[in-house]
Amino acid sequence: MSPALTKAQSNPRKAWDDTRLVKECLAGNEEAWSLLIDKYKALIYSIPVKYNLPPHEAADVFQLTCMELLTRLPQLREPRALPKWLMQ
């Protein structure tokens, strides 16, 4: 593989938008779930860090947020709104 290829080119799934990722997650695609979490892990962690929570508590918030996302994903009406949902 050429070093000039971007990560998205070497793995087209990484280029999926939120609509596609959510659709694939709802279909049971575990790789899509991993990609979705990987895409938003920095955002999810940034909120408790902003409020000066210690690392172990930030990790708990991350885990709870991911569990809540998994539970509520079928109710998400607009996948493009996912970042705003995660921040709330």
PyMOL Python script that loads the backbone (N, CA, C, O; Angstrom):
from pymol import cmd

cmd.read_pdbstr("""\
ATOM      1  N   MET A   1       0.837  -1.170   0.000  1.00  0.00           N
ATOM      2  CA  MET A   1       0.000   0.000   0.000  1.00  0.00           C
ATOM      3  C   MET A   1       0.889   1.242   0.000  1.00  0.00           C
ATOM      4  O   MET A   1       1.899   1.300   0.702  1.00  0.00           O
ATOM      5  N   SER A   2       0.506   2.202  -0.775  1.00  0.00           N
ATOM      6  CA  SER A   2       1.270   3.425  -0.898  1.00  0.00           C
ATOM      7  C   SER A   2       1.133   4.277   0.360  1.00  0.00           C
ATOM      8  O   SER A   2       0.035   4.400   0.901  1.00  0.00           O
ATOM      9  N   PRO A   3       2.245   4.874   0.838  1.00  0.00           N
ATOM     10  CA  PRO A   3       2.150   5.736   2.014  1.00  0.00           C
ATOM     11  C   PRO A   3       1.275   6.963   1.763  1.00  0.00           C
ATOM     12  O   PRO A   3       0.835   7.625   2.703  1.00  0.00           O
ATOM     13  N   ALA A   4       1.032   7.255   0.508  1.00  0.00           N
ATOM     14  CA  ALA A   4       0.213   8.418   0.177  1.00  0.00           C
ATOM     15  C   ALA A   4      -1.270   8.175   0.454  1.00  0.00           C
ATOM     16  O   ALA A   4      -2.055   9.121   0.515  1.00  0.00           O
ATOM     17  N   LEU A   5      -1.654   6.903   0.621  1.00  0.00           N
ATOM     18  CA  LEU A   5      -3.060   6.602   0.896  1.00  0.00           C
ATOM     19  C   LEU A   5      -3.424   7.060   2.302  1.00  0.00           C
ATOM     20  O   LEU A   5      -2.667   6.858   3.251  1.00  0.00           O
ATOM     21  N   THR A   6      -4.565   7.665   2.417  1.00  0.00           N
ATOM     22  CA  THR A   6      -5.039   8.082   3.733  1.00  0.00           C
ATOM     23  C   THR A   6      -5.663   6.889   4.437  1.00  0.00           C
ATOM     24  O   THR A   6      -5.907   5.853   3.819  1.00  0.00           O
ATOM     25  N   LYS A   7      -5.922   7.036   5.737  1.00  0.00           N
ATOM     26  CA  LYS A   7      -6.570   5.961   6.481  1.00  0.00           C
ATOM     27  C   LYS A   7      -7.935   5.637   5.899  1.00  0.00           C
ATOM     28  O   LYS A   7      -8.320   4.470   5.822  1.00  0.00           O
ATOM     29  N   ALA A   8      -8.666   6.661   5.490  1.00  0.00           N
ATOM     30  CA  ALA A   8      -9.999   6.442   4.910  1.00  0.00           C
ATOM     31  C   ALA A   8      -9.900   5.646   3.625  1.00  0.00           C
ATOM     32  O   ALA A   8     -10.769   4.824   3.335  1.00  0.00           O
ATOM     33  N   GLN A   9      -8.840   5.884   2.844  1.00  0.00           N
ATOM     34  CA  GLN A   9      -8.681   5.139   1.602  1.00  0.00           C
ATOM     35  C   GLN A   9      -8.271   3.699   1.876  1.00  0.00           C
ATOM     36  O   GLN A   9      -8.676   2.790   1.151  1.00  0.00           O
ATOM     37  N   SER A  10      -7.469   3.483   2.920  1.00  0.00           N
ATOM     38  CA  SER A  10      -7.037   2.125   3.215  1.00  0.00           C
ATOM     39  C   SER A  10      -8.154   1.323   3.888  1.00  0.00           C
ATOM     40  O   SER A  10      -8.154   0.093   3.825  1.00  0.00           O
ATOM     41  N   ASN A  11      -9.100   2.003   4.528  1.00  0.00           N
ATOM     42  CA  ASN A  11     -10.257   1.355   5.151  1.00  0.00           C
ATOM     43  C   ASN A  11     -11.474   2.221   4.859  1.00  0.00           C
ATOM     44  O   ASN A  11     -11.769   3.147   5.616  1.00  0.00           O
ATOM     45  N   PRO A  12     -12.188   1.932   3.764  1.00  0.00           N
ATOM     46  CA  PRO A  12     -13.310   2.780   3.366  1.00  0.00           C
ATOM     47  C   PRO A  12     -14.368   2.937   4.451  1.00  0.00           C
ATOM     48  O   PRO A  12     -15.094   3.932   4.462  1.00  0.00           O
ATOM     49  N   ARG A  13     -14.468   1.977   5.357  1.00  0.00           N
ATOM     50  CA  ARG A  13     -15.477   2.084   6.419  1.00  0.00           C
ATOM     51  C   ARG A  13     -15.188   3.250   7.356  1.00  0.00           C
ATOM     52  O   ARG A  13     -16.116   3.809   7.940  1.00  0.00           O
ATOM     53  N   LYS A  14     -13.929   3.625   7.510  1.00  0.00           N
ATOM     54  CA  LYS A  14     -13.589   4.753   8.370  1.00  0.00           C
ATOM     55  C   LYS A  14     -14.127   6.060   7.793  1.00  0.00           C
ATOM     56  O   LYS A  14     -14.232   7.055   8.510  1.00  0.00           O
ATOM     57  N   ALA A  15     -14.463   6.066   6.524  1.00  0.00           N
ATOM     58  CA  ALA A  15     -14.987   7.270   5.886  1.00  0.00           C
ATOM     59  C   ALA A  15     -16.513   7.343   5.989  1.00  0.00           C
ATOM     60  O   ALA A  15     -17.115   8.312   5.528  1.00  0.00           O
ATOM     61  N   TRP A  16     -17.140   6.329   6.586  1.00  0.00           N
ATOM     62  CA  TRP A  16     -18.598   6.330   6.713  1.00  0.00           C
ATOM     63  C   TRP A  16     -19.048   7.528   7.531  1.00  0.00           C
ATOM     64  O   TRP A  16     -18.425   7.873   8.535  1.00  0.00           O
ATOM     65  N   ASP A  17     -20.122   8.156   7.102  1.00  0.00           N
ATOM     66  CA  ASP A  17     -20.696   9.248   7.879  1.00  0.00           C
ATOM     67  C   ASP A  17     -21.547   8.665   9.006  1.00  0.00           C
ATOM     68  O   ASP A  17     -21.746   7.453   9.086  1.00  0.00           O
ATOM     69  N   ASP A  18     -22.045   9.550   9.879  1.00  0.00           N
ATOM     70  CA  ASP A  18     -22.801   9.080  11.047  1.00  0.00           C
ATOM     71  C   ASP A  18     -24.063   8.331  10.654  1.00  0.00           C
ATOM     72  O   ASP A  18     -24.437   7.359  11.311  1.00  0.00           O
ATOM     73  N   THR A  19     -24.717   8.769   9.600  1.00  0.00           N
ATOM     74  CA  THR A  19     -25.935   8.087   9.161  1.00  0.00           C
ATOM     75  C   THR A  19     -25.633   6.634   8.828  1.00  0.00           C
ATOM     76  O   THR A  19     -26.359   5.732   9.247  1.00  0.00           O
ATOM     77  N   ARG A  20     -24.584   6.410   8.089  1.00  0.00           N
ATOM     78  CA  ARG A  20     -24.196   5.043   7.711  1.00  0.00           C
ATOM     79  C   ARG A  20     -23.748   4.240   8.932  1.00  0.00           C
ATOM     80  O   ARG A  20     -24.110   3.074   9.085  1.00  0.00           O
ATOM     81  N   LEU A  21     -22.956   4.878   9.799  1.00  0.00           N
ATOM     82  CA  LEU A  21     -22.502   4.173  10.998  1.00  0.00           C
ATOM     83  C   LEU A  21     -23.677   3.747  11.871  1.00  0.00           C
ATOM     84  O   LEU A  21     -23.728   2.609  12.338  1.00  0.00           O
ATOM     85  N   VAL A  22     -24.623   4.661  12.092  1.00  0.00           N
ATOM     86  CA  VAL A  22     -25.790   4.330  12.916  1.00  0.00           C
ATOM     87  C   VAL A  22     -26.589   3.203  12.275  1.00  0.00           C
ATOM     88  O   VAL A  22     -27.001   2.263  12.956  1.00  0.00           O
ATOM     89  N   LYS A  23     -26.807   3.297  10.975  1.00  0.00           N
ATOM     90  CA  LYS A  23     -27.559   2.250  10.270  1.00  0.00           C
ATOM     91  C   LYS A  23     -26.867   0.887  10.429  1.00  0.00           C
ATOM     92  O   LYS A  23     -27.520  -0.120  10.698  1.00  0.00           O
ATOM     93  N   GLU A  24     -25.570   0.871  10.264  1.00  0.00           N
ATOM     94  CA  GLU A  24     -24.818  -0.378  10.396  1.00  0.00           C
ATOM     95  C   GLU A  24     -24.832  -0.890  11.843  1.00  0.00           C
ATOM     96  O   GLU A  24     -24.919  -2.095  12.074  1.00  0.00           O
ATOM     97  N   CYS A  25     -24.747   0.018  12.802  1.00  0.00           N
ATOM     98  CA  CYS A  25     -24.820  -0.383  14.211  1.00  0.00           C
ATOM     99  C   CYS A  25     -26.167  -1.022  14.517  1.00  0.00           C
ATOM    100  O   CYS A  25     -26.238  -2.054  15.185  1.00  0.00           O
ATOM    101  N   LEU A  26     -27.230  -0.404  14.026  1.00  0.00           N
ATOM    102  CA  LEU A  26     -28.573  -0.930  14.266  1.00  0.00           C
ATOM    103  C   LEU A  26     -28.776  -2.285  13.599  1.00  0.00           C
ATOM    104  O   LEU A  26     -29.618  -3.074  14.029  1.00  0.00           O
ATOM    105  N   ALA A  27     -28.001  -2.555  12.545  1.00  0.00           N
ATOM    106  CA  ALA A  27     -28.070  -3.847  11.869  1.00  0.00           C
ATOM    107  C   ALA A  27     -27.203  -4.897  12.564  1.00  0.00           C
ATOM    108  O   ALA A  27     -27.145  -6.047  12.130  1.00  0.00           O
ATOM    109  N   GLY A  28     -26.527  -4.493  13.648  1.00  0.00           N
ATOM    110  CA  GLY A  28     -25.722  -5.443  14.400  1.00  0.00           C
ATOM    111  C   GLY A  28     -24.265  -5.537  13.977  1.00  0.00           C
ATOM    112  O   GLY A  28     -23.570  -6.477  14.361  1.00  0.00           O
ATOM    113  N   ASN A  29     -23.797  -4.581  13.196  1.00  0.00           N
ATOM    114  CA  ASN A  29     -22.414  -4.588  12.726  1.00  0.00           C
ATOM    115  C   ASN A  29     -21.492  -4.117  13.849  1.00  0.00           C
ATOM    116  O   ASN A  29     -21.453  -2.928  14.165  1.00  0.00           O
ATOM    117  N   GLU A  30     -20.755  -5.041  14.448  1.00  0.00           N
ATOM    118  CA  GLU A  30     -19.872  -4.723  15.567  1.00  0.00           C
ATOM    119  C   GLU A  30     -18.719  -3.821  15.154  1.00  0.00           C
ATOM    120  O   GLU A  30     -18.278  -2.983  15.941  1.00  0.00           O
ATOM    121  N   GLU A  31     -18.226  -3.980  13.928  1.00  0.00           N
ATOM    122  CA  GLU A  31     -17.148  -3.110  13.454  1.00  0.00           C
ATOM    123  C   GLU A  31     -17.633  -1.663  13.359  1.00  0.00           C
ATOM    124  O   GLU A  31     -16.891  -0.734  13.676  1.00  0.00           O
ATOM    125  N   ALA A  32     -18.881  -1.474  12.921  1.00  0.00           N
ATOM    126  CA  ALA A  32     -19.447  -0.126  12.844  1.00  0.00           C
ATOM    127  C   ALA A  32     -19.540   0.479  14.242  1.00  0.00           C
ATOM    128  O   ALA A  32     -19.260   1.665  14.423  1.00  0.00           O
ATOM    129  N   TRP A  33     -19.932  -0.326  15.235  1.00  0.00           N
ATOM    130  CA  TRP A  33     -19.996   0.167  16.610  1.00  0.00           C
ATOM    131  C   TRP A  33     -18.605   0.613  17.071  1.00  0.00           C
ATOM    132  O   TRP A  33     -18.459   1.678  17.671  1.00  0.00           O
ATOM    133  N   SER A  34     -17.603  -0.189  16.793  1.00  0.00           N
ATOM    134  CA  SER A  34     -16.231   0.177  17.166  1.00  0.00           C
ATOM    135  C   SER A  34     -15.798   1.466  16.481  1.00  0.00           C
ATOM    136  O   SER A  34     -15.168   2.324  17.100  1.00  0.00           O
ATOM    137  N   LEU A  35     -16.133   1.598  15.214  1.00  0.00           N
ATOM    138  CA  LEU A  35     -15.788   2.814  14.485  1.00  0.00           C
ATOM    139  C   LEU A  35     -16.513   4.030  15.051  1.00  0.00           C
ATOM    140  O   LEU A  35     -15.930   5.108  15.162  1.00  0.00           O
ATOM    141  N   LEU A  36     -17.776   3.859  15.406  1.00  0.00           N
ATOM    142  CA  LEU A  36     -18.561   4.960  15.965  1.00  0.00           C
ATOM    143  C   LEU A  36     -17.956   5.414  17.298  1.00  0.00           C
ATOM    144  O   LEU A  36     -17.779   6.611  17.527  1.00  0.00           O
ATOM    145  N   ILE A  37     -17.646   4.473  18.158  1.00  0.00           N
ATOM    146  CA  ILE A  37     -17.055   4.818  19.450  1.00  0.00           C
ATOM    147  C   ILE A  37     -15.680   5.437  19.256  1.00  0.00           C
ATOM    148  O   ILE A  37     -15.341   6.415  19.923  1.00  0.00           O
ATOM    149  N   ASP A  38     -14.890   4.881  18.356  1.00  0.00           N
ATOM    150  CA  ASP A  38     -13.563   5.436  18.090  1.00  0.00           C
ATOM    151  C   ASP A  38     -13.668   6.879  17.581  1.00  0.00           C
ATOM    152  O   ASP A  38     -12.855   7.732  17.937  1.00  0.00           O
ATOM    153  N   LYS A  39     -14.654   7.132  16.766  1.00  0.00           N
ATOM    154  CA  LYS A  39     -14.849   8.466  16.202  1.00  0.00           C
ATOM    155  C   LYS A  39     -15.169   9.493  17.291  1.00  0.00           C
ATOM    156  O   LYS A  39     -14.725  10.639  17.217  1.00  0.00           O
ATOM    157  N   TYR A  40     -15.938   9.081  18.298  1.00  0.00           N
ATOM    158  CA  TYR A  40     -16.421  10.026  19.298  1.00  0.00           C
ATOM    159  C   TYR A  40     -15.805   9.884  20.687  1.00  0.00           C
ATOM    160  O   TYR A  40     -16.236  10.564  21.618  1.00  0.00           O
ATOM    161  N   LYS A  41     -14.813   9.023  20.844  1.00  0.00           N
ATOM    162  CA  LYS A  41     -14.257   8.813  22.177  1.00  0.00           C
ATOM    163  C   LYS A  41     -13.637  10.084  22.751  1.00  0.00           C
ATOM    164  O   LYS A  41     -13.773  10.343  23.947  1.00  0.00           O
ATOM    165  N   ALA A  42     -12.972  10.867  21.941  1.00  0.00           N
ATOM    166  CA  ALA A  42     -12.365  12.106  22.447  1.00  0.00           C
ATOM    167  C   ALA A  42     -13.441  13.083  22.922  1.00  0.00           C
ATOM    168  O   ALA A  42     -13.279  13.733  23.954  1.00  0.00           O
ATOM    169  N   LEU A  43     -14.521  13.184  22.182  1.00  0.00           N
ATOM    170  CA  LEU A  43     -15.621  14.065  22.585  1.00  0.00           C
ATOM    171  C   LEU A  43     -16.240  13.585  23.891  1.00  0.00           C
ATOM    172  O   LEU A  43     -16.479  14.381  24.800  1.00  0.00           O
ATOM    173  N   ILE A  44     -16.498  12.292  23.984  1.00  0.00           N
ATOM    174  CA  ILE A  44     -17.129  11.739  25.184  1.00  0.00           C
ATOM    175  C   ILE A  44     -16.244  11.974  26.413  1.00  0.00           C
ATOM    176  O   ILE A  44     -16.739  12.360  27.472  1.00  0.00           O
ATOM    177  N   TYR A  45     -14.942  11.741  26.270  1.00  0.00           N
ATOM    178  CA  TYR A  45     -14.024  11.950  27.392  1.00  0.00           C
ATOM    179  C   TYR A  45     -13.851  13.429  27.725  1.00  0.00           C
ATOM    180  O   TYR A  45     -13.602  13.775  28.880  1.00  0.00           O
ATOM    181  N   SER A  46     -13.979  14.296  26.740  1.00  0.00           N
ATOM    182  CA  SER A  46     -13.709  15.714  26.980  1.00  0.00           C
ATOM    183  C   SER A  46     -14.674  16.353  27.968  1.00  0.00           C
ATOM    184  O   SER A  46     -14.305  17.298  28.665  1.00  0.00           O
ATOM    185  N   ILE A  47     -15.891  15.857  28.037  1.00  0.00           N
ATOM    186  CA  ILE A  47     -16.890  16.474  28.920  1.00  0.00           C
ATOM    187  C   ILE A  47     -16.523  16.274  30.397  1.00  0.00           C
ATOM    188  O   ILE A  47     -16.435  17.263  31.124  1.00  0.00           O
ATOM    189  N   PRO A  48     -16.307  15.045  30.870  1.00  0.00           N
ATOM    190  CA  PRO A  48     -15.934  14.918  32.290  1.00  0.00           C
ATOM    191  C   PRO A  48     -14.576  15.555  32.603  1.00  0.00           C
ATOM    192  O   PRO A  48     -14.362  16.046  33.711  1.00  0.00           O
ATOM    193  N   VAL A  49     -13.674  15.548  31.642  1.00  0.00           N
ATOM    194  CA  VAL A  49     -12.368  16.184  31.856  1.00  0.00           C
ATOM    195  C   VAL A  49     -12.550  17.692  32.032  1.00  0.00           C
ATOM    196  O   VAL A  49     -11.877  18.316  32.853  1.00  0.00           O
ATOM    197  N   LYS A  50     -13.462  18.265  31.257  1.00  0.00           N
ATOM    198  CA  LYS A  50     -13.753  19.700  31.357  1.00  0.00           C
ATOM    199  C   LYS A  50     -14.213  20.060  32.769  1.00  0.00           C
ATOM    200  O   LYS A  50     -13.931  21.153  33.260  1.00  0.00           O
ATOM    201  N   TYR A  51     -14.923  19.134  33.418  1.00  0.00           N
ATOM    202  CA  TYR A  51     -15.406  19.357  34.773  1.00  0.00           C
ATOM    203  C   TYR A  51     -14.442  18.832  35.836  1.00  0.00           C
ATOM    204  O   TYR A  51     -14.808  18.652  36.998  1.00  0.00           O
ATOM    205  N   ASN A  52     -13.206  18.592  35.411  1.00  0.00           N
ATOM    206  CA  ASN A  52     -12.112  18.203  36.316  1.00  0.00           C
ATOM    207  C   ASN A  52     -12.366  16.911  37.087  1.00  0.00           C
ATOM    208  O   ASN A  52     -11.917  16.774  38.225  1.00  0.00           O
ATOM    209  N   LEU A  53     -13.074  15.971  36.487  1.00  0.00           N
ATOM    210  CA  LEU A  53     -13.234  14.668  37.128  1.00  0.00           C
ATOM    211  C   LEU A  53     -11.925  13.899  37.033  1.00  0.00           C
ATOM    212  O   LEU A  53     -11.208  14.018  36.039  1.00  0.00           O
ATOM    213  N   PRO A  54     -11.607  13.118  38.047  1.00  0.00           N
ATOM    214  CA  PRO A  54     -10.397  12.300  37.962  1.00  0.00           C
ATOM    215  C   PRO A  54     -10.527  11.253  36.853  1.00  0.00           C
ATOM    216  O   PRO A  54     -11.639  10.911  36.448  1.00  0.00           O
ATOM    217  N   PRO A  55      -9.399  10.748  36.365  1.00  0.00           N
ATOM    218  CA  PRO A  55      -9.426   9.808  35.233  1.00  0.00           C
ATOM    219  C   PRO A  55     -10.357   8.609  35.424  1.00  0.00           C
ATOM    220  O   PRO A  55     -11.050   8.221  34.484  1.00  0.00           O
ATOM    221  N   HIS A  56     -10.387   8.018  36.612  1.00  0.00           N
ATOM    222  CA  HIS A  56     -11.248   6.839  36.802  1.00  0.00           C
ATOM    223  C   HIS A  56     -12.730   7.224  36.707  1.00  0.00           C
ATOM    224  O   HIS A  56     -13.540   6.428  36.232  1.00  0.00           O
ATOM    225  N   GLU A  57     -13.088   8.419  37.148  1.00  0.00           N
ATOM    226  CA  GLU A  57     -14.475   8.859  37.020  1.00  0.00           C
ATOM    227  C   GLU A  57     -14.802   9.231  35.578  1.00  0.00           C
ATOM    228  O   GLU A  57     -15.913   8.981  35.109  1.00  0.00           O
ATOM    229  N   ALA A  58     -13.843   9.825  34.874  1.00  0.00           N
ATOM    230  CA  ALA A  58     -14.041  10.122  33.451  1.00  0.00           C
ATOM    231  C   ALA A  58     -14.257   8.825  32.675  1.00  0.00           C
ATOM    232  O   ALA A  58     -15.069   8.778  31.751  1.00  0.00           O
ATOM    233  N   ALA A  59     -13.528   7.773  33.051  1.00  0.00           N
ATOM    234  CA  ALA A  59     -13.704   6.468  32.404  1.00  0.00           C
ATOM    235  C   ALA A  59     -15.091   5.897  32.693  1.00  0.00           C
ATOM    236  O   ALA A  59     -15.700   5.274  31.823  1.00  0.00           O
ATOM    237  N   ASP A  60     -15.590   6.106  33.912  1.00  0.00           N
ATOM    238  CA  ASP A  60     -16.942   5.657  34.249  1.00  0.00           C
ATOM    239  C   ASP A  60     -17.984   6.406  33.424  1.00  0.00           C
ATOM    240  O   ASP A  60     -18.929   5.803  32.916  1.00  0.00           O
ATOM    241  N   VAL A  61     -17.811   7.716  33.291  1.00  0.00           N
ATOM    242  CA  VAL A  61     -18.727   8.517  32.474  1.00  0.00           C
ATOM    243  C   VAL A  61     -18.691   8.038  31.027  1.00  0.00           C
ATOM    244  O   VAL A  61     -19.732   7.927  30.379  1.00  0.00           O
ATOM    245  N   PHE A  62     -17.492   7.754  30.523  1.00  0.00           N
ATOM    246  CA  PHE A  62     -17.353   7.243  29.156  1.00  0.00           C
ATOM    247  C   PHE A  62     -18.142   5.948  28.986  1.00  0.00           C
ATOM    248  O   PHE A  62     -18.899   5.794  28.027  1.00  0.00           O
ATOM    249  N   GLN A  63     -17.960   5.026  29.919  1.00  0.00           N
ATOM    250  CA  GLN A  63     -18.647   3.737  29.825  1.00  0.00           C
ATOM    251  C   GLN A  63     -20.163   3.901  29.905  1.00  0.00           C
ATOM    252  O   GLN A  63     -20.898   3.289  29.130  1.00  0.00           O
ATOM    253  N   LEU A  64     -20.624   4.715  30.829  1.00  0.00           N
ATOM    254  CA  LEU A  64     -22.067   4.939  30.968  1.00  0.00           C
ATOM    255  C   LEU A  64     -22.651   5.614  29.725  1.00  0.00           C
ATOM    256  O   LEU A  64     -23.756   5.286  29.291  1.00  0.00           O
ATOM    257  N   THR A  65     -21.909   6.546  29.168  1.00  0.00           N
ATOM    258  CA  THR A  65     -22.376   7.218  27.953  1.00  0.00           C
ATOM    259  C   THR A  65     -22.475   6.237  26.800  1.00  0.00           C
ATOM    260  O   THR A  65     -23.443   6.273  26.040  1.00  0.00           O
ATOM    261  N   CYS A  66     -21.496   5.366  26.658  1.00  0.00           N
ATOM    262  CA  CYS A  66     -21.533   4.360  25.584  1.00  0.00           C
ATOM    263  C   CYS A  66     -22.693   3.396  25.777  1.00  0.00           C
ATOM    264  O   CYS A  66     -23.348   3.009  24.810  1.00  0.00           O
ATOM    265  N   MET A  67     -22.948   3.010  27.012  1.00  0.00           N
ATOM    266  CA  MET A  67     -24.075   2.108  27.280  1.00  0.00           C
ATOM    267  C   MET A  67     -25.405   2.800  26.968  1.00  0.00           C
ATOM    268  O   MET A  67     -26.311   2.191  26.400  1.00  0.00           O
ATOM    269  N   GLU A  68     -25.512   4.069  27.343  1.00  0.00           N
ATOM    270  CA  GLU A  68     -26.726   4.833  27.064  1.00  0.00           C
ATOM    271  C   GLU A  68     -26.913   4.996  25.550  1.00  0.00           C
ATOM    272  O   GLU A  68     -28.026   4.885  25.036  1.00  0.00           O
ATOM    273  N   LEU A  69     -25.821   5.256  24.858  1.00  0.00           N
ATOM    274  CA  LEU A  69     -25.886   5.375  23.402  1.00  0.00           C
ATOM    275  C   LEU A  69     -26.362   4.075  22.774  1.00  0.00           C
ATOM    276  O   LEU A  69     -27.221   4.087  21.893  1.00  0.00           O
ATOM    277  N   LEU A  70     -25.815   2.971  23.217  1.00  0.00           N
ATOM    278  CA  LEU A  70     -26.216   1.673  22.680  1.00  0.00           C
ATOM    279  C   LEU A  70     -27.710   1.431  22.906  1.00  0.00           C
ATOM    280  O   LEU A  70     -28.409   0.935  22.024  1.00  0.00           O
ATOM    281  N   THR A  71     -28.182   1.786  24.091  1.00  0.00           N
ATOM    282  CA  THR A  71     -29.593   1.592  24.440  1.00  0.00           C
ATOM    283  C   THR A  71     -30.517   2.497  23.624  1.00  0.00           C
ATOM    284  O   THR A  71     -31.583   2.074  23.176  1.00  0.00           O
ATOM    285  N   ARG A  72     -30.094   3.738  23.441  1.00  0.00           N
ATOM    286  CA  ARG A  72     -30.966   4.729  22.800  1.00  0.00           C
ATOM    287  C   ARG A  72     -30.735   4.910  21.308  1.00  0.00           C
ATOM    288  O   ARG A  72     -31.456   5.674  20.666  1.00  0.00           O
ATOM    289  N   LEU A  73     -29.766   4.239  20.754  1.00  0.00           N
ATOM    290  CA  LEU A  73     -29.463   4.406  19.333  1.00  0.00           C
ATOM    291  C   LEU A  73     -30.681   4.194  18.433  1.00  0.00           C
ATOM    292  O   LEU A  73     -30.849   4.940  17.468  1.00  0.00           O
ATOM    293  N   PRO A  74     -31.532   3.211  18.710  1.00  0.00           N
ATOM    294  CA  PRO A  74     -32.714   3.034  17.842  1.00  0.00           C
ATOM    295  C   PRO A  74     -33.668   4.232  17.863  1.00  0.00           C
ATOM    296  O   PRO A  74     -34.462   4.403  16.938  1.00  0.00           O
ATOM    297  N   GLN A  75     -33.599   5.052  18.899  1.00  0.00           N
ATOM    298  CA  GLN A  75     -34.487   6.205  19.020  1.00  0.00           C
ATOM    299  C   GLN A  75     -33.910   7.464  18.387  1.00  0.00           C
ATOM    300  O   GLN A  75     -34.606   8.473  18.271  1.00  0.00           O
ATOM    301  N   LEU A  76     -32.658   7.415  17.980  1.00  0.00           N
ATOM    302  CA  LEU A  76     -32.002   8.585  17.390  1.00  0.00           C
ATOM    303  C   LEU A  76     -32.648   8.906  16.050  1.00  0.00           C
ATOM    304  O   LEU A  76     -32.546   8.131  15.099  1.00  0.00           O
ATOM    305  N   ARG A  77     -33.309  10.049  15.981  1.00  0.00           N
ATOM    306  CA  ARG A  77     -34.026  10.420  14.755  1.00  0.00           C
ATOM    307  C   ARG A  77     -33.103  10.977  13.690  1.00  0.00           C
ATOM    308  O   ARG A  77     -33.310  10.739  12.500  1.00  0.00           O
ATOM    309  N   GLU A  78     -32.089  11.715  14.106  1.00  0.00           N
ATOM    310  CA  GLU A  78     -31.188  12.347  13.143  1.00  0.00           C
ATOM    311  C   GLU A  78     -29.741  12.030  13.510  1.00  0.00           C
ATOM    312  O   GLU A  78     -29.180  12.659  14.407  1.00  0.00           O
ATOM    313  N   PRO A  79     -29.132  11.063  12.829  1.00  0.00           N
ATOM    314  CA  PRO A  79     -27.756  10.678  13.157  1.00  0.00           C
ATOM    315  C   PRO A  79     -26.753  11.832  13.105  1.00  0.00           C
ATOM    316  O   PRO A  79     -25.740  11.803  13.804  1.00  0.00           O
ATOM    317  N   ARG A  80     -27.029  12.840  12.286  1.00  0.00           N
ATOM    318  CA  ARG A  80     -26.104  13.983  12.234  1.00  0.00           C
ATOM    319  C   ARG A  80     -26.104  14.761  13.548  1.00  0.00           C
ATOM    320  O   ARG A  80     -25.184  15.537  13.806  1.00  0.00           O
ATOM    321  N   ALA A  81     -27.122  14.561  14.375  1.00  0.00           N
ATOM    322  CA  ALA A  81     -27.212  15.246  15.666  1.00  0.00           C
ATOM    323  C   ALA A  81     -26.470  14.483  16.772  1.00  0.00           C
ATOM    324  O   ALA A  81     -26.485  14.900  17.930  1.00  0.00           O
ATOM    325  N   LEU A  82     -25.839  13.395  16.421  1.00  0.00           N
ATOM    326  CA  LEU A  82     -25.177  12.554  17.427  1.00  0.00           C
ATOM    327  C   LEU A  82     -24.163  13.322  18.286  1.00  0.00           C
ATOM    328  O   LEU A  82     -24.170  13.146  19.504  1.00  0.00           O
ATOM    329  N   PRO A  83     -23.309  14.150  17.722  1.00  0.00           N
ATOM    330  CA  PRO A  83     -22.353  14.873  18.587  1.00  0.00           C
ATOM    331  C   PRO A  83     -23.068  15.734  19.644  1.00  0.00           C
ATOM    332  O   PRO A  83     -22.636  15.773  20.796  1.00  0.00           O
ATOM    333  N   LYS A  84     -24.123  16.403  19.275  1.00  0.00           N
ATOM    334  CA  LYS A  84     -24.874  17.220  20.235  1.00  0.00           C
ATOM    335  C   LYS A  84     -25.510  16.333  21.308  1.00  0.00           C
ATOM    336  O   LYS A  84     -25.519  16.689  22.486  1.00  0.00           O
ATOM    337  N   TRP A  85     -26.040  15.181  20.897  1.00  0.00           N
ATOM    338  CA  TRP A  85     -26.636  14.261  21.855  1.00  0.00           C
ATOM    339  C   TRP A  85     -25.581  13.804  22.859  1.00  0.00           C
ATOM    340  O   TRP A  85     -25.837  13.756  24.062  1.00  0.00           O
ATOM    341  N   LEU A  86     -24.411  13.474  22.359  1.00  0.00           N
ATOM    342  CA  LEU A  86     -23.330  13.002  23.234  1.00  0.00           C
ATOM    343  C   LEU A  86     -22.904  14.076  24.222  1.00  0.00           C
ATOM    344  O   LEU A  86     -22.558  13.759  25.360  1.00  0.00           O
ATOM    345  N   MET A  87     -22.919  15.324  23.817  1.00  0.00           N
ATOM    346  CA  MET A  87     -22.516  16.407  24.703  1.00  0.00           C
ATOM    347  C   MET A  87     -23.531  16.662  25.810  1.00  0.00           C
ATOM    348  O   MET A  87     -23.185  17.192  26.865  1.00  0.00           O
ATOM    349  N   GLN A  88     -24.775  16.287  25.569  1.00  0.00           N
ATOM    350  CA  GLN A  88     -25.800  16.488  26.591  1.00  0.00           C
ATOM    351  C   GLN A  88     -25.763  15.375  27.595  1.00  0.00           C
ATOM    352  O   GLN A  88     -26.555  15.368  28.538  1.00  0.00           O
TER     353      GLN A  88
END
""", "prot")
cmd.dss("prot")
cmd.show_as("cartoon", "prot")
cmd.util.cbc("prot")
cmd.orient("prot")
